Amino acid sequence: MIARMLERYRNVVVPEMKKKFSLQSAMQVPRLEKIVINMGVGKAHEDIKILEEAMAELAAITGQKPVMTRARKAISNFKIRQGMPVGCKVTLRRTVMYEFFDRLVNIALPRIRDFRGVPANSFDEGGNYTLGIAEQAIFPEITVDRIKHVQGMDIIVVTTAPNKEQAKELLSLLGMPFRS
């Protein structure tokens, strides 16, 4: 079974991008390489159960077990020592990545209150897009009644695009709703 977004990429995005940027081959067309979802849990040093809840919710959202991230160095102002757990992350690739992107664009983002689109200026020089989400309740896999701690996350969409323009065109053709 092929992911719906991957099929859209092959049938719609590749011909459009080849025509717009006058690319010779379909292999020159930028594509999604991976999606990294990161949850920084600041209160994990006080109560490890908060981190375990965040990991369970991230696993439910992505369908993949998250990896616990630990502090690289001690920060005394935040009462964090080196090696303490501070968050979790998941890296999605291939079919799972395209399915998550489809759910993000078509289901989760429209559920944000007063949603007018995502900012178009969050691209880096390498053509990667970073999006911050304030709460995990926008995903349909999360039951709102069971949320004990509202937790935000960062979603990084890594592309093979050589510049910002091609990356923005790729994501907009895939359905990412940018602000006007």
N, C-alpha and C positions, 0 to 999 in steps of 0.2 A: 504494500500500500504506500503510495507516494504522498508526501505532505502537500496540502493545498497551496501553501505559499511557495514551495519549491516548484510546483507545476506552473504557478503564475510567473515565477522568475524565468523559467525556461521558455514559456510561450509568449509572454508580454514584455518583460523587462529586457531580455537579451536583444530582440529585434529593435526595440525603441532606443536603447543605449548605443547599439551599433550605428543606427541611422543618425542620432543626434551628435555623437562625438566622432563620427566617421572612422569607426574601428574596423579593422580588416577581418578579424576572426572572433568567434564567440568566446575564445579563451582570453581575449583581451578585455572583455567586459568585467567590471568589478563585481564581486559577489560577497556574501556574508561569510566570514571566516569562523567566528565564534561569538557567543554572547556570554558575558561574565556578569553574574548577579552577586552583589556584595551587600551584606548586612553588618554594619558596625553596631555592636551592642555595648554601649558605654557602661551600663550598670552590671555587666557580667562579672566584674571583680567583686561586687557586693553579694550577688546571688547567682550561682551557676545555673539555677533552674530557668532563669530568664533566657540565657543563651540556649539551653536545651529546647525551650519553647520556640525560639526563633529558628533554630535548626529544623525542628519538626514542621513549622509553617513553610520554610523555604523548600523543604523536601516535598511538601504537598503542592506547592505552586509549580515547581519545576519538574517533578517526577524523577528526581535524581538526588542521591544523598549528598548533602553539603559537607565541605571540609572546614574544620575549625581553624580560624586564624589566630595567631598569638602575637603578642607585642614584641617588636624587634628590639626595642630598647626601653629602659625605664624612664618614666615621666613622673616626677615627684608631685607636680601640681595636680595631676589627675589620680594620684595614688595608684599608679600602675608600675609594676615591676616587669623586668624582662622575662618573657616566656608565659605571661599570664594570658588566658583566653580573652580576646577582645571582639570577636565577631565570627562570621562564617561566610563562605562563598561557594558558588557553583559555577562551573564552566560548561556551557552547552555547545555541542557541535552537531553537524549533519542534520538528520531528520528531526531530532528532538529540538534543535535550535530553531528550525523553521516552524515547527508546531508551536513553540513558545512565542515566537515573534508574531505568529498569526493570532494567538490568544491575547497577546499584549495590545496589538493594534486594533483588533476588531471587538474585543470584549472588555478588557481591563481599562484602557485609557478613556473610553466613553463613559465609564462609570464614575469618573472623577467629577466632583461637584464643580459647576461653573467652568467646564472644560472648554477652552478655546483653541486648543492645539498645543503642541510641544514647541519649545524655543528652537529656532533655526540656527542659532549661533553657538551651539554646544559641540561643534566639530573641532577636532584637533588638526594639526597639519598633516597627519598621516591618513586622514579620511575616516577616523573613528568617531562614533557618536556616543555621548554620555548623557544619561537621563536620570534625574533624581526623583524618587517617588516618596511622598510623605508618609503613607500608611499602606499596610499590606492588605487592608480590607477591600481594595478594589478588585482583587482577584476572586473569581467565583469559587475557587477551591477552598477558600477560607470561610469558615462559619463565623459571622460577626459576633454572635452570642458567646463564643468561646475565647475571644481575644481578651487576654489579661493585660497586655502591654502593647500599645500602638508602636509599631516599629517601621522605620523607613528603610529604603534600599536604594542602591545605585545600580543602574543597568548600563553596561558598556557594550555597545554593538561594534565589533571589530570587523572592518571590511578590507578588501584588497584594493580599494580605490586609491589612486595616486594623489588625489587632491580633494579639497572640500566640495567643489562643484559636482564632481562625479559621484561622490558619496551621498550628497544631498539628493541628487537625481535618482540614484539607486533606491534610497529609502523612501522617497516620495512615490516612486513607481510601485514599490512594494506595499504602499498604503499608509505610511507614517504620516499622521496629520500635523503638518507644520503650521505655525501661526503665519498669518499674512502680514 
